[in-house]
Amino acid sequence: ALNGLDVWAADIRNAFLQAPSSQKDFIICGPEFGLENVGKIALIRRALYGGKEAGRDFRNHLRACMRHLDFVSCPADPDVWMRLARRQDGEEYYEYLLVYVDDLLSISEHPKPILDDINTYFRLKPESVGTPDLYLGAKLSKTTLPNGVEAWCNSLHRYVQEAIRNTEKYIQQHGGKMLRKKTQSRMDSNYRQELDVSATLGPERAN
């Protein structure tokens, strides 16, 4: 915002399935592949969620795409991609693409063309392309500070609300208790962790 750049977001549709697989996986076709193919061996050409190399295959495919579009990976963070561009007034600047698996943030004077280019290699969810509202669980919005400067801000209130809602639902299903509406601290003031001998929570309750 300080540099007069705009921000757009997008999600890649079926991310792993768009990357070619480096593994030699196959299946024996069942009736769902048509009666003429039952019993035939079919080679799996695309990376599958859960496959040992699926994450690497997707990342390698994405890197090849970014390099073809003349982006270079930032030495400090390989998921930040940079490309030299020129503003309408002729000034040079860097435009960026931030990548978190299948979540993209395009930062540029004109961010949409970058996502259009990506869409020729990875099909994007049409409804996800545009000014970001939520990104990685955080609520994003553009605001104007008291001194008149525009800035992007994020808030975790939706994420926290959902976490509380899930906790309340779990508690009600396992004992029927309710969380307090107001509390000064998340722990009792007399609690001493080093003296706690209660049983360790399992994975579900700890989560």
C-alpha positions as CSV (number, residue, x, y, z in Angstrom):
1,A,0.0,0.0,0.0
2,L,2.9,2.4,0.8
3,N,4.2,1.9,-2.7
4,G,0.9,2.3,-4.4
5,L,0.6,-1.4,-5.3
6,D,-2.7,-3.4,-5.3
7,V,-3.2,-6.8,-3.9
8,W,-5.3,-9.7,-5.3
9,A,-5.8,-13.2,-4.1
10,A,-6.6,-16.6,-5.7
11,D,-6.8,-20.3,-4.8
12,I,-5.5,-23.0,-7.1
13,R,-8.2,-25.6,-7.9
14,N,-7.2,-29.3,-7.2
15,A,-3.6,-28.1,-6.8
16,F,-1.8,-31.5,-6.6
17,L,-3.8,-33.0,-9.4
18,Q,-2.5,-30.4,-11.8
19,A,1.1,-31.5,-11.3
20,P,2.7,-34.4,-13.2
21,S,3.7,-37.3,-10.9
22,S,7.3,-38.4,-10.6
23,Q,6.2,-41.7,-9.2
24,K,5.4,-44.9,-11.1
25,D,2.0,-45.6,-9.5
26,F,-0.7,-47.7,-11.1
27,I,-4.1,-49.1,-10.4
28,I,-6.1,-52.1,-11.8
29,C,-9.3,-50.7,-13.3
30,G,-12.6,-51.6,-11.8
31,P,-16.1,-51.2,-13.3
32,E,-16.1,-47.5,-12.7
33,F,-13.6,-47.1,-15.6
34,G,-16.1,-48.8,-18.0
35,L,-16.6,-52.5,-18.6
36,E,-14.2,-52.5,-21.5
37,N,-11.4,-51.5,-19.1
38,V,-12.0,-53.8,-16.2
39,G,-8.8,-55.6,-15.2
40,K,-6.5,-53.3,-17.2
41,I,-3.6,-51.6,-15.6
42,A,-3.7,-47.7,-15.6
43,L,-0.7,-45.5,-14.9
44,I,-1.4,-42.6,-12.6
45,R,-0.1,-39.5,-14.4
46,R,-0.9,-36.8,-11.8
47,A,0.3,-36.2,-8.3
48,L,-2.2,-37.5,-5.7
49,Y,-2.9,-36.1,-2.2
50,G,-1.2,-38.4,0.2
51,G,1.5,-39.6,-2.2
52,K,5.0,-39.6,-0.9
53,E,6.3,-37.3,-3.6
54,A,3.0,-35.3,-4.3
55,G,4.1,-32.2,-2.4
56,R,7.5,-32.1,-4.1
57,D,6.0,-32.7,-7.5
58,F,3.5,-29.9,-7.1
59,R,6.2,-27.5,-5.8
60,N,8.5,-28.4,-8.7
61,H,5.8,-27.8,-11.2
62,L,4.9,-24.5,-9.7
63,R,8.6,-23.4,-9.7
64,A,8.9,-24.3,-13.4
65,C,5.8,-22.2,-14.1
66,M,7.1,-19.2,-12.1
67,R,10.5,-19.3,-13.8
68,H,8.8,-19.4,-17.2
69,L,6.9,-16.2,-16.2
70,D,10.3,-14.6,-15.3
71,F,9.8,-14.6,-11.6
72,V,12.7,-15.4,-9.3
73,S,12.5,-16.9,-5.8
74,C,13.5,-14.6,-2.9
75,P,16.7,-15.8,-1.2
76,A,15.2,-15.1,2.2
77,D,11.9,-16.9,1.6
78,P,11.5,-19.3,-1.4
79,D,7.7,-18.9,-1.4
80,V,8.1,-15.2,-2.2
81,W,8.5,-14.7,-6.0
82,M,9.7,-11.4,-7.5
83,R,9.7,-10.0,-11.0
84,L,11.1,-6.6,-12.2
85,A,8.3,-4.5,-13.7
86,R,7.8,-1.0,-14.9
87,R,5.1,1.4,-13.8
88,Q,3.0,3.4,-16.2
89,D,5.2,6.4,-15.5
90,G,8.3,4.4,-16.4
91,E,9.6,3.8,-12.9
92,E,11.0,0.3,-12.3
93,Y,9.7,-1.7,-9.3
94,Y,9.3,-5.3,-8.2
95,E,5.9,-7.1,-8.3
96,Y,5.5,-10.1,-6.1
97,L,3.6,-13.3,-5.9
98,L,3.3,-14.9,-2.4
99,V,2.6,-18.6,-2.5
100,Y,1.4,-20.8,0.4
101,V,0.7,-24.3,-1.2
102,D,-2.4,-23.4,-3.3
103,D,-3.1,-19.9,-1.8
104,L,-1.7,-17.0,-3.9
105,L,-1.3,-13.3,-3.2
106,S,-0.4,-11.1,-6.2
107,I,1.1,-7.7,-5.4
108,S,1.5,-5.3,-8.3
109,E,0.3,-2.1,-9.9
110,H,-1.8,-4.5,-12.0
111,P,-2.1,-7.8,-10.0
112,K,-4.8,-9.4,-12.2
113,P,-2.7,-10.2,-15.3
114,I,-0.2,-12.1,-13.1
115,L,-3.1,-14.4,-11.9
116,D,-4.3,-14.7,-15.5
117,D,-0.9,-16.0,-16.5
118,I,-0.9,-18.4,-13.6
119,N,-4.3,-19.6,-14.7
120,T,-2.9,-20.8,-18.0
121,Y,-0.8,-23.3,-16.0
122,F,-2.9,-24.0,-12.9
123,R,-6.6,-23.6,-13.1
124,L,-7.7,-21.1,-10.4
125,K,-11.1,-21.1,-8.6
126,P,-12.9,-18.2,-10.4
127,E,-14.7,-17.2,-7.2
128,S,-11.5,-16.8,-5.3
129,V,-9.9,-14.3,-7.7
130,G,-10.1,-10.7,-6.6
131,T,-9.4,-8.4,-3.7
132,P,-8.6,-10.6,-0.7
133,D,-11.2,-11.0,2.1
134,L,-9.7,-14.0,3.9
135,Y,-6.2,-15.3,3.6
136,L,-4.9,-18.3,5.6
137,G,-7.6,-17.8,8.2
138,A,-7.1,-14.1,8.7
139,K,-9.5,-11.4,7.7
140,L,-7.8,-8.9,5.4
141,S,-9.0,-5.3,4.6
142,K,-7.6,-2.1,3.4
143,T,-7.8,0.8,5.8
144,T,-6.9,4.5,6.0
145,L,-4.7,5.5,9.0
146,P,-5.4,8.7,11.0
147,N,-2.6,10.4,9.1
148,G,-4.3,9.6,5.8
149,V,-1.9,6.8,4.8
150,E,-3.5,3.7,3.3
151,A,-2.5,0.3,4.7
152,W,-3.5,-3.3,4.7
153,C,-4.5,-4.8,8.1
154,N,-5.4,-8.3,9.1
155,S,-7.5,-9.7,12.0
156,L,-7.8,-13.2,13.4
157,H,-11.3,-12.6,14.9
158,R,-13.0,-15.0,12.5
159,Y,-10.4,-17.6,13.1
160,V,-10.8,-17.2,16.9
161,Q,-14.6,-17.2,16.7
162,E,-14.5,-20.5,14.8
163,A,-12.1,-22.0,17.3
164,I,-14.3,-21.0,20.2
165,R,-17.4,-22.4,18.3
166,N,-15.7,-25.7,17.8
167,T,-14.6,-25.9,21.4
168,E,-18.1,-25.1,22.7
169,K,-19.6,-27.7,20.4
170,Y,-17.1,-30.4,21.6
171,I,-17.7,-29.5,25.3
172,Q,-21.5,-29.7,24.9
173,Q,-21.2,-33.1,23.2
174,H,-18.9,-34.4,26.0
175,G,-20.4,-33.3,29.3
176,G,-22.8,-30.4,28.4
177,K,-20.8,-27.7,30.1
178,M,-20.4,-24.1,28.8
179,L,-17.5,-21.8,28.5
180,R,-17.5,-18.7,30.7
181,K,-18.7,-15.5,28.9
182,K,-16.1,-13.4,30.7
183,T,-12.9,-14.3,32.4
184,Q,-9.8,-12.4,33.5
185,S,-7.4,-15.2,32.7
186,R,-7.5,-18.5,30.8
187,M,-6.1,-20.3,33.9
188,D,-7.0,-20.1,37.6
189,S,-4.7,-17.8,39.5
190,N,-3.8,-20.6,41.9
191,Y,-2.9,-23.1,39.2
192,R,0.7,-24.5,39.4
193,Q,1.7,-26.4,36.3
194,E,4.6,-28.1,38.0
195,L,2.2,-29.7,40.5
196,D,-0.3,-30.8,37.9
197,V,-0.6,-34.6,37.9
198,S,-3.8,-34.9,35.8
199,A,-3.8,-37.3,32.8
200,T,-2.4,-36.1,29.5
201,L,-5.0,-35.3,26.9
202,G,-5.3,-37.4,23.8
203,P,-4.8,-35.9,20.3
204,E,-8.5,-35.0,19.8
205,R,-9.0,-33.3,23.1
206,A,-5.7,-31.5,22.9
207,N,-6.6,-30.1,19.5
